[in-house]
Structures are given as C-alpha cells and as structure tokens.
Amino acid sequence: MIVTFCGHGKETYNDKIRKHLYDTIETLINQGANEFLLGGYGAFDLLAAHIVKALKTKYPNIKSINVIPYIDREFDSDLYDCSEYPPIENVPKRFAILKRNEWMVNRSDIVVAYVVHSWGGAAKTLEYAKRKRKNIIQINSVFQKTIDKHKNL
C-alpha cells in the first residue's frame, strides 16, 4: 500500500498533531502500508518524513521516497531511502510542484492530509485527491471543531 501526504508548508504543528500523525502512520503500516511518498518541502512534509524515519527503526520493511519536483533540487538524503523524479520534465518550472503532487496522489492508495484553509498548494492537492476519489485521512478532522468555530466569526 502506498501513502502520500499533503499539508501546509508554513503551519506550526503542535505535539497533539505530531502524535496523531505518528499514530496514523503507524496504524497504516500495521494495515499494510509499506511505501511513503514524501514531498520534502515545508513543515508538514518534513514532519511526515521525520515520523516515517522514526518508524523505520520499528518497521524496517517500509520505504521512504522523496519525490522531487526539480531535477537539480538538493535535499536531506538522510531522511529518505531514495528519491524519485516523476515524468514532469516538460512541465514549466512554476507548475512543477503542482504536477509532482498530482503524480504522487495518482500513485497513492491513501492520502494523509492536514489542510486547514482552502487556498495554496496543500488545498489544491487535497481537492485533486478528492476528485480522484482517493482514500483520504484528514488528521485535522480531530481538531476541526476549533477551525469551524473560527470560520463562523
């Protein structure tokens, strides 16, 4: 089973969210997830990569893949087992991340998301996953009451 992630790059993730993401990933591993496609950009991507790496000590059979949108992109190779460049070489650079995200969603069985507002790349990726009828786990749904309360102000 292949899992990918989508979340905001500049969000602050507290210990509750971190623990919930950890528990979600571990549950998925116990249900057969063995490959994790990671974006390598922003706070949520890095949080997910660190958690997958930590779980790798307990579950050495899982694979962590950094899916890069630019062929010349530098990244922390210690966080991942390998990197992969999707077939987006003819995509204009300004659309590379969007097309990389779509490629990750297309390859995945499950999308784990933390999206709290309707704008930006994470929101576009989540909408794309919904259109593709992917299985989506929104870890922020546990915290959604707080978010919904603020929307009504």
N, C-alpha and C positions, 0 to 999 in steps of 0.2 A: 504494500500500500504506500502510495506517495502522498506526502503532505507538503503544502506550501503555506506561506504566511503573508498577511497584509496588515499593515498598521502604520500609524503616523510616525514620521521621522523626527519630529520635534516635540513629541509628547513626553511628559515625565511619567515614568511608570513606578508606582509605589510597591511596597512589599506584598500587599494583597494581590495586586495584579501579577506580580512576578511569581508568587506562589501558585496562583490559579493557572497561569500559563505553564508552569512546571508540571503541575498535576494533570493538565490537559494533554500535554505531550507524552507524559509517562503512560497515561491511560491509552492513548493512541498506539504507543509502542506495544502495550500488552494486548491490543486488538489487532496487531499485525503490521503496523506502520514500520517501515524499515528504511525509507529514503525520505530525506528532508531537503527541499529546495529552498534556498535562502537568498535574499536579495543583497545582503551586505551593505545596505545604505541605511542610515538613520537609526534612531533609538530602538524602535521595535524590532527591526531586522537584527540588530546586534544583540538585543536581549534574547531573542529566539535562538540565535547562533550559540550564545554562551550556555543557554539551558540545554540545547541538543548536545553540545560538547560535554557538559557535566554528566548528562545521562549516558553518554557513550561509555563511561567507566563502568556503569552498571549493566549496560546493554551494548556490548562491543560489536554486535552484528549490524547496528544502524549506520547509515551513511549520510553524511552532511555535505551538501553540494552548494557551493557559492555560484549562483548563476549571474554572470557578469554581462552588463549591457554594452560595455565598450571593450574592445579587444586590448586596449592599452591601459586598462584600469588596474591600479595597484590595490591590493587587499591583504589583510592579515591572514596568511595561509595557515597559521596555527589553529585557527578556529574551524577549519573545514578539512574534509578528507580530500576534496578535489574541487576544481572549478569547471564550469561548462559555459560555453558561449553559444547561445541559441542562433538559429539561422536568420539573423536580422542585419546582416552586413550591408544590405542595400537600403535600410531604413535611415532617414535623416536623423542626425545625432539628437535633435531635440525631442524625437519620438522614441528613442531607443529604450528608455526605461519603461515607458508605457507598453511597448511591444514585447519587451522582456517579461514584464509582469503578466501579460496575456498568455505568453508562451508557457510560463510557469503554471498558471491556472489550468490551461489546456492539458498539461501533462499530469496534473494532480488529481487524486481521488478526493482529497479533503483540503479545504482552505480554512486555516485558523486566522481569525480576524480580530483586530481591536481598532474599530473605526468609530469615532465619536462625533464627527461632523461630516457634512455632506459635500465638502469641497476637497480638492487635492488628489494626489495620486492614489492614496490608500482608498479613498471613497470610490474613485473610478475603477480601481481593481476589484473592490467588493461588488460593485454594480455589474461588472463584467462576469464575475463568478456567479452571480445570481442569474444573469441572462443565460449562462451556460449550464444552469441547473446543477451546479456543483454542491456537494455536501459542505456546508459552512458551519463552523463552530465560532460563534461570536463570544469571545471571552468577556467582553464588556457588558454582555446582557445581564450578568450578575449585578453590575453597577448601574444598569440602565435607568433605574428609578431616579437616581440623582441627576442624570443627564436630562431625562424627560422633564423633570421638575424645573430645571433651568430654561428649557425651551419655552415654557409657558409664561415666562416673565415678560 
